[in-house]
Amino acid sequence: MTAERGVVRLMVRITPRPGFGAGATGWTQVDGRWHASGVPLRVGADLPLVADGAALTAEVELPAGRTATILLDYGDAAGPAPDPTGLLDRTCRTWRDWSGRSDYAGFAAEAVRRSALVLRGVSFDETGALLAAATTALPEEIGGVRNWDYRFTWHRDASLLLLALFRLGHAEEGRRYLHFLLDICATQADPIAPLVGIHGHTTTERELPHLSGYADSRPVRTGNEAADQVQFDTYGHILDAALVYQQLTGDLTGDQWRLLRRHVDTMARRWREPDHGTWEIRGPRRHYVNSKVMTWVCLDRGIRLADLLDDRAAAVDSWRQARDDLRAEVLDRGYDDAAGSFVLAYGCTDLDASLLRIPLVGFLPADDPRMLATIDRIRQRLAIGPALIRRYQADDGLPGEEGAFLLCSFELVSALVLAGERDSARQLFNQLSAYAGPLGFYSEQLAGDGTALGNYPQAFTHLALIEAALNLDAAGDRDALHTWAERARPVPAGRPVPPPPPT
């Protein structure tokens, strides 16, 4: 930091807490830098730091024009610290260069670019994984128990991530994520875990009773039990992402397609089964309508990929029969005439904001009367403030209630655009823009008074923002809008899939 004018009194205190705060550490000084014992943390500074048990402290006064530098890094190797000024310059230049790859100058360009930076910030370079958020246990209700660990990669919205990265000029990141996703498909048996760690491993949830949590919101959790759930919508997101990738690049290999084909076969066989649903409600499995729609997406994208790749060996006829039977069942059992909308699950009348994705994945047109009625009912029954809607109001077995889910709020914008209500969609987008934090970041949820809730910054929120902005940008061109919503990009020539090796 630099004192611009006057005298700045600076107090520094660095206190690592390894093991989620369960332990403390000490400090030793080597080669002019401080090394934390038991933790690969190093600190270099041009300040008179003093070790005081687990803490490093300093207190100085900076006259005008004086700069103080503190450099923290990880590693066990000894040696002098890098030049902090050069490191800062290189870091800033790298981020600016990355952001500058995008030539998007359309609707809400600044917010779109900022959202892309968030996605880059929560991406893991070594594998291409994308974290849902960089935090754990920030509460969905202040003082409540709805506190989850989001430092994992969920496969939902995988196709949206690929579309956003490629559309904004970040094709390399899109390819790396797709390869990470396919590696997961190759290493996991059915059912595919809906979430994995940044190295592709699953996780075990545990509570940390020694921590009081944000604003006394307990328990603090690490790991996520949802990794053990059965979520059939995962298959739809993966196949949708694969279709997007093939349409954009034409680079799917025969081995990759045969791997994906196995998962389409799985859904053609299991689509009649219940699951835990996209919202991971911790209760018995049910026939969630969103899961059925995304299973339809899995089958539909599998059929389209088999055609693009000229695969004569795929069981396309059985996939097509399953897809058509599933669609008929959803229209029969997933829409409640008395309620006047699609519903959360078969046999109930509860609403579910994830149903806003029905037109976004091409299951039904947004201007279908059933879809228009669903959009209207969601806006009436799930709203908690201007432009803010909850995911659902059904009993999920947990005490208390959560706030508005910003992913769904931005998906409402996209659904309205596709329904032809561009002015209403633009108004909602502008209202949502007012809820952004000082850096343009969004949390997972918001209370009705605008208080940020849940983990932060939330990748899914920023993905939905990008989707909504691009839909609004394309709203004046019905063909462009259709192609974005239907994932129908120019298709390179299909690559025939070689026959399987002889057995």
N, C-alpha and C positions, 0 to 999 in steps of 0.2 A: 504494500500500500504506500501511497505518496501523500504527504501533507501538502495540500495546495496553498493554504494560507494559515496564518496564526500558528499555534502550537497544538499538536494533537497528542493527547495522552493515550498510549496504547498498552493494553494489558492482554497477555497471551497465556492460555492454559491449554495444554495438550494432554489428555488423559485417555489412553486406549483402554478398552474394556473387552478383552477377548472372551469367547464363549458366550456371546450375547449378554455381556455384563456380569457373568458369573465369577470372573476372576479379574485379577489386577496384574500389572506388570511393573518391572523396574527399568532403569535406564543405565547404559554405559556409553562413554564417549570414545569413538575411534576415528582417527583421521579427520578430526574436526566435525564429525557428525554424531548425532545421538542415535543409538540403536536400542530398540525396545527388546527386553528379554522375553523369549518365548513367542514373539510375534515378529514376522518379517517386515517391520516398519522402521523406516529411517527418517530422521528429521535433520535438515540443515537450515541454518538461519544466520543472518548477520546481526542478530540480537543476542544479548547476554543471557541465554537460557540457563536455568538452574534446575537440577533434578530434585524433586521433593516427593519421595516415595514413588507413587505411580504417575505423578504429574511432572510435566516440564512447564516451567513458568518463566515469564519475563514481564517486566514493567518498565517502559521507557517513555520519554517525551520526544516527539519528532518536531523539529522546527520546520518552518515553511521550506519546501523544496527537498526535504529529506525523504528517502524511500527506505522502507523496511521490507525484507524479503524472507519468506518462510517456504521451504520446499519439503514436502512429504512424499516419500515413495516407498514402494515395497521391494524387498529383496534382501538376501543375506550377504551378498558379496561386499567386501570392504572396498574402499577407494574414495577418491574425492567426489563431491557432489557435482552434477552437471551445472553448466552455467544457466541460472534460472531465467535470465533475460532472453537468451537464445531459445531456451525451451518454451517459454511463453510465446515468443514470436512464431516459432514453428507450429505450435499448437493452434494459435489463432489462424495462421495461414492455411493449415490443413482443413480446418472447419470451413473457412470461407471458400476454399477451392471446392470442397465437396458440395456445399450448398449452391455454388455457382454453376454446377453442371446442369441444373434445371433451367429450362427456358420458359417455364410456365409463367404467363403474365395475365392469366384470366381472372375470373371472379375470386375475390378474397386471396389474391396471390401471396400477400405477406403472411396471412395465417396458415396457408398451405405450406409455404416454405418453412415456417416455424414448426409446424407439425412434422414435416419430414425430418427436421433436425432432432426432434424428440425421438422419432423412430430410430434414427442413427445412434442416438445416445443410449438407448436401451438394447442395442444389438451387441452380440458377443462376437468379436472378430475371429476367434479361433474356430468357431463352428458355423457361424451364420445364424444362430438362434436369436429370437426376438423375445425379450422379457415382456410380460404384460405390464409390469411396473418394476421400479427399482427398490421398492419398500415392502415391508411386511407389517401386518397388524394395525395399520392406520384405520380407525373405526368407520364403519358405515353408519353407525349411530353413536354419538358422543356418550361415553359412559356405558355403552352396551357391549354385547358379546359377539357381534358380527365383525370379527377382526380376522382377516385371512392373509396368508402369505401369497403374494403375487409375483415373486421373483422366479417365475417359471414361464415356459413357452406353451401357450395353448394353441391348438391347431385351428380353432375357429377363426374365421376371417383370414385364413392363409391366402385365399385367392385375392382378397381385397388388398392385402399387403403387396402381393406380386404386381397387381395392376398399378397400385400407387407408385411403387418403386420404378417400374418401367416407364410409366407415364411421366414421371418427374425426372427422368434421365439417370436413374441409379440402377442400371441393368445388372451390374456386377453383384450388388447386394441382393437383387432379386434372384439371380442364379444361385448364389451361395445359400440363400434360405431354402430354395426348392431342393437343393441337394441335401441339406440338413433334414428336410421333411422326408425325403425318399429314404434316407438312411434309417430314420425312425421306423418307417414302414417295413424295411428289410429286416430289422433286428427284433421287432416286437411281434409276438403271436397275437391272433385275434382273441379278445377285442383289443384294439389299439388304445393305449392309455391316452386320455384326452389332454394330458399335460405332461411335460418332461422338463428336466433341468437343462441347463445350457450345454451340458455334454451329452444329452440324450438319455440320461438315467431318470428313473422314476424316484419318488420321494415318499418319506414317512412323516406324517404330521405329529407334532408334539407341542405341548404347552410349556411355557416358561414362567413358573409361578413366582420367581424372584423379581420379575419386572411388573411394574404397576400399569404400564401401557400409556398411550397418548391420552391425556385428559382423564386418567384413571379408567381407561376402557380395557377391561380384562375379559378373557385371557389374551396374552400375547402368544401368537402361534408362529412356529417355523415348520416348513413343510406343508403339504396340502393333501388332505384325505381324498379330495376329488380325483386324484390320480388313480384310485382304485375303482372308480365308478365305470359303468357302461354307458357311454354316450354315443349313440349311433349317428348323431349329427356330425361327429368328427370325420366320418368317412365321406360325407358330402363335401365338407370343406377341403379335404385333401384332393378328391377327384376334381373339384372345381378349380383348385389351384393348378393341378396338372394340365387341365384343358387350357387354362389361361396361358400357362407357360408354353405349351405346344403351339398355340395360336400366335404367340408373340415371337417365338424363337425357332420352332420346328426342331428342337434339339433333344426331345425325348428319345432315349435309346430303346432297343428291343428289350433288353433286360429290365429297364425301368418300367416299361409298359407291362411286361408280364407280371411284375411285382404288383402294380396297381390293379391289374386285371383280377388278381386273386381277391382283392378287397371288394371289387364289384360283385364277384361271385358270392362272397360272404353276405353282402347286403341283399342280393337276390334271394338268398336262402333264409335270411333272418329278419326281413323287414316287418314281419307280423309280431315280433317280440316287443315288449315294453322296455324302456330304459330309464336312466336317471334324469335325462333332459339337459339342455344347454345351460340352465341356471343352477345345476348341481344341487338341487334340493335334497337334503339328507333324509330321505324317507324311502318308502317302497317304490319300485319302478312303476311307471305309468306309461300310457300311450300318449306321449306329448306330441302335439301337433307340429311344433317346430322340428322335432326330431324326425317325424314322418316326412315333412317337406324336404329336409336336408338328405334323407335317405333317397327320396325321389331324385334329388340333385345328383347323388352318387351314381345312380343307375343311368340317369340322362346323360351325364358327362362321360360315363363309361361307354355308352352307345356312340356318342359323338367322337370320342377318341378312337374307338375301333374303326370308325369310318375314315377319320383323318389318316390313320396309320395303315389303312387297307389290311386290317387283321381279319383274315378269313377263319381263324381258329377260335376266336372269342365266341362265347355263348350268347350272342347278341339277341337271338330270338327269345331266350328265356329272360334276359335282362329287360327286353322291351315289354314282355308280358307282365313281369313284376312291376315295372315302372307304371304301366297303364292301370294295373289293378290297384296299386298303391294310391295313385292320383284319384281314382274313383272313390276309394275308401275315405281319403282325407276330405273330399268334397261332400261326402255323405255323412261322416261321423265327426269331422273336425269343424264343421260350420253348424251353429245352433240357430235354427230359424226363430225360436222364441226370443233368444238373446239378441239376435240380429247381428251376429259377428262370428268370425272364427274364434276358437276358445283355446285355453291353455292345454287341455287334454281331453280325450274322449270321455263323454259322460259327465262333464261339468260345464258350468257357464262362466268360469273365471276368465278374465282377460290376460293376455300375455303380449307385451310390447315386442317380443322377438318376432311376432307374426307380421310386423312391418316389413320383414325381409321377403315375404312371399312374392311380391312383384319384383324385388331387387334381384332374385335368383331366377326369374322367369317362370315360376309355377303358375301364376295368373297375371294378367295385365292389371296395372294399378287402377285403371278406370272400370274394372269389373264391378258391378253393383255390390257384390259380396265384399270385395276389398274396400270399396269406398265406405261401406257401412262399418267395417272393422276399424278403419282409420278414424272415422268420426267417433266411434265408441271409445277407442283408446284415448283420444284427445279429451273426451268428456269425463271418463271414469278414472284415468290414471294420472291426470295432471295434478301437480302440487304447486305450480307457480307458472308464470309466463314462460312458455316454451319448455317447461320441465315436466317429464313424465317418469313414473315409476316403471319398473320391469313388470310387476304383477302385484296383486293384493291378496293372493291366496295364502292360506296357512302353510308355512314352510317348516313348522316345528320349532322355530326359534323365537325367543321373547323379543319384544320391541319391533321396530320397523326401520327400514332403510330409507334413504333419500331418493331423489330422482337419478336415474341411470343415464349418464350423458351419452353413452353409445346409442341408446334408443332414441334420445332426443334428436340427435343428428340424423339417425335413420328415418325419423319422422319427416325431416326436411326432404330427404331423398325420395321417400314414398310420395310426398305431396307433389314434388316436381314431376314424377312419372305419372301421377294422376292428373296432370295439367293445371295444378294450382300453384303456378310459379310465384305469384305475388305473395301468397300466404307462406310459401316455403322461404322466400327471401326474408320476409319479416321475422320468421322464427329463427333463421340463421343469424340475423342481426341481433336478436335478443340473446341468443346463446353466446354470441361474440362478446357481449358485455360481461359475461361471467368468467372470462379468461383471467388468469392470474397476472401479476405485473410483468412476467416474462412471456406471456402468451401461452402458458401451460394450463392444462385442465386435469383435474382429479378424476377419479372414477365416478363419483356421485356429487350431488349438491343437495343441501337442505333447501326448504322453500324460501329461506331468507338469504340464500346465496352462500352459506357456509360450505366450504369444501369438505367432502367426506370421502373416505376410502383411500386407496393407495394412489401414489402420485410420483411423477406424472404418469397418466394412464395411456398406454399405447393404443388400446382399442378406441378410446375417445378420439384420439387424434386421427386414427384411420377413418373413423366415421365422418369426422370433419372434412378430411380430404375428399371422401366420396361425395359428401353433400355439396361441397364447393364445385367439384368437377361436374356433378349433375346440373347444378345451377348454371355453370358456365356453358354447358351444352344445351340448355333448355331452349335456346332460340333455334336450334337445329335438331329437328325431330329425329333425323337419321343418326346424327352423332349421339344424341341422348339414348336412342335405342341400342346402339352398339355398346355404349358404356354399361347400361343396365343388364344387357343380355350376355356380356362378356364376349361379344362377337367382334373380335379384331381381325384384320386381314390375316388370312391363313396361308402360311408357306406351304409349298408342295409337301404332301404327306410322305413320310418315309416308311416304306413297307417294312413290316416286322419280320425278321427272319424266322423260319420255322424252329420250333424247339429242338434241342439236340436229341438224337435217338436214345432211347432207354434200353 
